[in-house]
Amino acid sequence: MTQTTNPLLALGLLQAKAPKTVAGFRRWRQIIDSDGAIPAPVKRLFVACAATVKGYEDMARRELAAAKAAGLSEAEAGAAVAILASVRGEGASLRYHGFFREIWPEAQAPEPGEQAIEVAPGEAEANFLQYFGTMPPSLGKLFDLVPLGADAYYLMREGTLSGTALDPAHAELLLVTVLSADYSSWTSVHMQGARKAGASEAAVAEAVICAVPTAGLSAWVVGATAMDS
């Protein structure tokens, strides 16, 4: 059976030599494991995704199992396959998919098939301008040098943020957790996206806190700095 308790809190060496560390970690976990600005099952999903990206497989399984036990739906959990494909690529997405299949063995696997999706002229550019306000230089280079790549970026971004069972605010906040765990400068972009989708500042803060179990206190420092940028 997948372990759902946190082994760090039960580590005798840490309890004996650094009880304040244990007490502090318990408080972070209290925020994650309780309903707040973000529901607890969704926060456990965020931690599972960050753990997947970091390669902490036991932790990813444990957090995803706990999310399911707390009420996370199969559809919500499955949404992270697409989100991780966009934010961290094929390897992270496939690794997470393996965990998802372990925790939801009853999930029906749809038959694979290729659906033709056309991108109208100007559609990707309009979407980027609406989302970012101005054209990011990195995306401007795609339009200038590899226009097909701009369409690809647009389709994956839309598929991540508005095409899954997670509501757009939670999809953005999942990205905040994963990017905070990697100390990424793009964290602030998805914080802004989460706010536009209706997330409160408390929800943004909780998403950053979900990165602490995988990336330590630095995740909060980097994430909190990004909140003001």
ABEGO torsion letter per residue (X at the ends): XBBABBAAAABAAAAAABAAAAAAAAAAAAAAABBBABBAAAAAAAAAAAAAAAGBAAAAAAAAAAAAAAGBBAAAAAAAAAAAAAAAEAAAAAAAAAAAAAABAABBBBBBBBBBBBBBBGAAAAAAAAAAGBBBAAAAAAAAABAAAAAAAAAAAAAAAAABABBAAAAAAAAAAAAAAAGBAAAAAAAAAAAAAGBBAAAAAAAAAAAAAAAEAAAAAAAAAAAAX
